[in-house]
């Protein structure tokens, strides 16, 4: 199971946002992100977009989860601040922010997203029905579960959960304020020996003589996730979300440094691994 809510990150530069299926937005999809942002800042286009209803044709093509993403303002949360909040309280929702001000929820969302290409809305789809991580913690500590999450790239413009291992240490091991966390040794075990044992990798997952030296040297107090960002480094300029992390002093694969202070060394000692070999 995942260690945090699984959800979609919506932004002007990403692959989806609450306004992307409105008729006046569709021509903007062909524009580069910065030009799209500048067009959306035009007051006339803002008024037109906010006055429109989602295209029925486009809406019908979406899954039920994505249909919720264009109007469930109570389930959308602004990802503001230096470190993203994956356990936002209800008062941080777009609907709650609008209720405290003089704007509608869609105006709040629109004006926030058009502040810049680094502005995102978080829409948790699963593991957040009750609005906190209590259920996530219950599942994480159940002896019948394993920590795990996989998304091989099909949603790389809307989801970035490669940061979950770092999140587990920082949030559950140090920062959680809305309930109890988890012991750091347990969090490390979940992501090392438990995983290796489950997949049958007997040569790794522990610090012990004779085992493969795959090691992260982490400044635990300095561990911090940054806000997601969109980069265009896939073939043909395809976009994907990345999320950078501070606090990794070194990463060793088979005893060879592949990262030092967040920078690649160029070493590539890894290879294809099969269980039992």
TISE-799833 format. One record per residue: x, y, z of N, C-alpha, C, O in turn. Coordinates in steps of 0.2 Angstrom, whole numbers, plus 5000, padded with zeros to 4 digits. Example, Ala and Ser with C-alpha at 12.3 -4.5 7.8 and 13.67 -1.06 7.14 Angstrom:
TISE-799833
506649725039506249785039506649845039507149835042/506449895035506849955036506450005039506750065040/
//
This chain:
TISE-799833
500449945000500050005000500450065000501050065002/500150124998500550184997500650215004500150215008/501150255005501250285012500950355012501050395017/500650375007500250445007499650445002499650394998/499250485002498650484997498950484990499450524989/498650444986498850444979498350494976497750484976/498650544972498250594969498550624963499050614961/498150674960498350704954498650774956498250814960/499150794953499450864954499250904947499350884942/498850954948498550994943498951064942499051094947/499051074936499451144935499351164928499151124923/499551224926499551254919500051214915499851204909/500551194918501151164914501051094914501351054910/500551064918500450994918500050964913499851004908/499750904914499350874909498650884910498250864906/498450914916497750924918497650974923498150984927/497151014922496951064927496151074927495851044922/495851104932495151104932494851144926494251134925/495251174922494951214917495151184910494951214905/495451134910495751104904495251074899495351064893/494651064901494051044897493551094895493051074893/493751154897493251204895493351224888493951224886/492851244884492951254877493551304875493951294871/493551364879494051414877494751394879495251424877/494851344883495551324885495851274880496451274879/495451234876495651184872496151214867496751174866/496151274864496651294859497251314863497851314859/497251324869497851344873498351284874498951294875/498051224873498451164874499051154869499551124871/498951184863499451184858500051234859500551234856/499951274864500451334865500951304870500851264874/501551334870502051324875501851344882501451394882/502051314887501751324894501751404896501251424898/502351434895502451504897501951544893501651594895/501851534886501351574882500651554884500251604885/500551494886499851474889499651514895499151544896/500151514899500051554906499951624904499551654907/500351664900500251734898499551744895499251794897/499351694891498651704888498151704894497651734894/498151654898497751644904497651704909497151714912/498251744909498251804913497851864910497751914913/497651854904497251904900496551914904496251864904/496351974906495751974910495151954905494651924908/495151964899494551944895494551874894493951844895/495051834893495051764893494851734900494551684900/495151764905494951744912494151744913493851694915/493851804911493151804911492751754907492251724909/493051744901492651694897492751624899492251584900/493351604902493451534904493051524910492751474911/492951574915492651564921491851564920491551534924/491651594914490951594913490751524909490151514909/491151484907491051424903490951364908491151364913/490551324905490451254909490951204905491051214899/491151154909491551104905491151074899490551064899/491551064894491351034888491050964889491350924892/490350964887490050894889490350834885490450784887/490650854879490950804875491650784878491750724879/492050834881492650814884492550784891492850734893/491950804894491850774901491650704900491850664905/491250684895491050614894491650574893491550514894/492250594891492850554890493250544896493650504896/493050574901493450564907493150514912492550504912/493650484916493350434921493050474926493050534927/492650434931492250474936492750514941492550564943/493350484942493850514946494050584943494050634947/494150584937494350644933493750694933493850754933/493150674932492550714932492550754939492350814939/492750724944492750754951493250804951493150854954/493750804947494350844948494150914945494550964946/493650924941493450984938492951024942492751074940/492750994948492251034951492251024959491851054962/492550974961492550954968493051004972493650974974/492951064973493351114975493551094983494051114985/493051064986493251044993493750984994494050974999/493950954988494450904988495050924985495550884983/495150994983495751014980496051064985495751104988/496751054985497151084990497751124986498051094982/497851184988498451224985499051194988499151184994/499551184984500251164986500651224987501151234982/500551254992500951314993501451304998501451255002/501951354999502451345004503051305001503051284996/503651315005504251285002504251205002504551174997/503851175006503751105006503051085005502651115009/502851045001502151025000501850985005502250945009/501251005007500850975012500450915009499950925006/500550855011500250795009499650775014499350725013/499650805019499050795024498750865026498750885031/498450895020498150965022497550955025497150905024/497351005030496751005034496251035029496351065024/495551025031495051045027495051125025494851145020/495251165030495251235029495751255023495751315021/496151215021496651225016496351205009496751215004/495751185008495451165002495251234998495251285001/495251224992495051284988494351314990494251374990/493851264991493251284994493251325000492851375001/493651305005493751335011494051405010493851455014/494551415006494851475005494351525002494351585004/493951494997493451544994492951564999492751624999/492751525004492251535009492451595013492051635016/493151595014493351645019493451715015493651765018/493451715009493551775005492951795001492351785003/493051834996492551864992492551834985492251864980/492751774984492851744977492551674977492451644982/492351654971492051584970492651534970493251554969/492551474972493051424972493451424965494051414965/493051424959493451424953493851484952494451484949/493651544955494151604954494751594958495251614956/494651564964495251554969495751504965496351524965/495451454962495951404959496251434953496851424952/495851474949496151504943496651554944497251554941/496551594949497051654951497651624954498251644953/497551564958498151534961498551504955499251514955/498251464951498651424946499051474941499551464939/498751534940499051574935499551624938499751674935/499651614945500251654948500951624945501351664945/500951564942501551544939501551474937501051434939/502051444933502051374931502251334937502151274936/502451364942502651314948502051314953502151294959/501451334951500851334956500451264954500251254948/500251224959499951164958499351154963499451184969/498851114961498351094966498451024966498550984962/498350994973498350924974497650904975497250924979/497450844971496850814972496950744974497050704969/496850724980496950654982496350614980495850634982/496550564977495950514974495850464979495250444980/496350424982496250374987496650384993497150424993/496450354998496850355005496750425008497150445013/496250465006496050525010495350545011495150595011/494950485011494250495012494050535019493650575019/494450525024494350555031494750625032494650655037/495150645027495450705027496050705032496350755034/496350645033496950645037497350575035497050535031/497850565038498250505037498150445042498550395042/497650455046497550405051497450335048497750285050/497050325043496950265039497550245036497650185036/497950285033498550265030499050235035499350185034/499050265041499450235046499250165048499650125050/498550165049498350095051498450045046498649985048/498450055040498650005035499349995034499649935033/499750045035500550045035500749995041501249955040/500449995046500649955052500349885053500449855057/499849875048499549805048500049755046500449765041/500149695049500649645047500549615040500949585037/499949625038499749595031499949645025499749625019/500249705026500349745021501149755020501549745024/501249775014501949805012501949875010501449885006/502449915011502449985008502649975001503149934999/502250004997502449994990501950044985501450064987/502250064980501850104975502250104968502850104968/501850104963502150094957501650134951501050124951/502050174948501750204942502250214937502650264938/502250174932502850174928502950224923503350224918/502450274923502550334918501950354914501950404911/501450314915500850334911500550394913500150424909/500650424919500350484921500850534924500750574928/501450534920502050574923501950644922502350684925/501350664919501250744919500750764924500550824924/500550714928500050724933500150694940499850714945/500650644940500750614946501550614947501950594942/501850624953502550614954502550584961502650624966/502650514962502650484968503350444969503450404973/503850464964504550444966504850464972505350444974/504550514975504750544981504450514987504650534993/504050464986503750434992504350404997504250415003/504850374995505350345000505650405004505650395010/505750465001505950515005505450545010505550565015/504850545007504250575011504150525017504050555022/504250465016504150415022504550435028504350445034/505250455026505650465032505550535035505450545041/505450585030505350655033504650665036504650695042/504050635033503450645036503250605042503150625047/503350535041503150495046503650485051503550475057/504350495050504850495055505050555058505350555063/504750615056505050675059504450725059504450765065/504050745054503750805054502950795055502650855056/502650735055501950735056501650775062501950755067/501150815061500950855067500150835068499950855073/499850805064499150795064498950725067498450695066/499450695070499350625073500050595074500550625072/500050535077500750505078501050485071500750465066/501750485072502150465066502350385067501950345070/502950365064503150305065503850305066504250345065/504150245070504850245072505250245066505150205061/505850285066506250285060506550215058506550195052/506750175063507050105061506450065057506650035053/505850075059505350035056505250065048505150025044/505350125048505250155041505850135036505750125030/506450135039506950105035506950035033507050015028/506649995038506549925037506049915032506149865027/505549955032504949945027505249955020505049925015/505749995019506050015012506649975010506949995005/506949935015507549895013507449825014507249785009/507549795020507449725021506849695019506749635016/506249725021505649695019505449695012505249635010/505649745008505649745001506049684998505849644994/506649685000507149634997506949564999506949524994/506649555005506449485006505849465002505849405000/505349515002504749494998504949474991504649424988/505349504988505549494981506149444980506349424974/506349414985506849364985507549384983507949344981/507749444985508349474984508749464990508749504995/509149404991509449384997510149424998510449415003/510349454993511049484993511049554995511549594994/510449584997510449654998509849675003509449625005/509749735005509249755010509449765017509049785021/510049745019510349755025511049775025511449765020/511349805030512049825031512349765035512249755041/512649715031512949655034513549635030513549645024/514049605033514649585029514449535023514049485024/514649545017514549495012513949515007513849495002/513549565010512949585006513149645001513649685003/512749654996512849714991512849774995512349784999/513249824994513349884997512949944994513249984991/512249934994511849984991511650024997511250005002/511850094998511850125004511650205002511950234998/511150235006511050305006511350335013511150305018/511750385012511950425018511550485018511550525013/511150495023510650545023510750595029510850565035/510650655028510650705033509950715035509550745032/509750675040509050665042508750735044508150745042/509050775048508750845049508750885043508250935043/509150875038509150915032508650895027508650915021/508350835028507950805023507350845021506950855026/507250865015506650905013506450895006506850895002/505850885005505550884998505350954996505150994999/505550964989505351024986504651024983504450964982/504451074981503751074977503951034970504451044968/503451004968503550974961503651024956503451084957/503951004950504051044945504051004938504150944938/503851044933503751014926504351024922504651074922/504650964919505250974915505050934908504550894908/505350954903505250934896505850894894506250924890/506050834897506650804895506450734892506950694892/505850714891505650654888505750664880505850714877/505750604876505850604869505250654866504750654868/505450694861505050734857504850794862504350824861/505250804867505050864872504450844877504150894879/504350784878503750764882503850784889504450794891/503350804893503350834899503350774905503050724904/503650794910503550744916503650794922503950844922/503350774928503450804934504050774938504050704938/504450814941504950784945504850824952504550874953/505250794957505150824964505850814967506050754968/506250864968506850864970506850864978506450884981/507450834981507450824988508150844990508650834987/508150874996508850894999508950845005508450815008/509550835006509750795012510150725011510350695015/510150715004510550655003511250675002511450704997/511750645006512450665006512750615000513250644997/512550555000512850514995512350454994512050434999/512350424988512050364987512550314983512850334978/512650254986513150204984512750144981512250124984/512950124975512650064972513250014971513750024968/513149954975513649904975514349944977514849924975/514249984982514850014985515150074981515650104983/514850094975515150144971514650204971514050194970/514950264973514550324973514250344966514550354961/513550344966513250364960512950434961512850474956/512850464967512650524969513050554974513150514979/513250614974513650644980513350714981513350754976/513050724987512750794988512250814983512250874980/511850764980511350784976511550784968511050794964/512150774967512350774960512650704958512950674961/512450694951512650624949513450624948513750674946/513650564949514450554948514550534941515150534938/514050504937514150474931514250404931514250364926/514350374937514450304938513750264937513250284939/513850204933513250164932513350094934513350054929/513450074940513650004942513049964942513049904943/512449984941511849944942511749904936511949914930/511349854936511149804931510449774932510149784938/510249734927509549704928509649654934510149614934/509149654938509149604944508549554943507949574942/508649494944508149444944508149404950508649394953/507549394953507449364959507849294959507749254954/508249274964508549214965509249204961509549154962/509449264958510049264955510549314957511049324955/
//
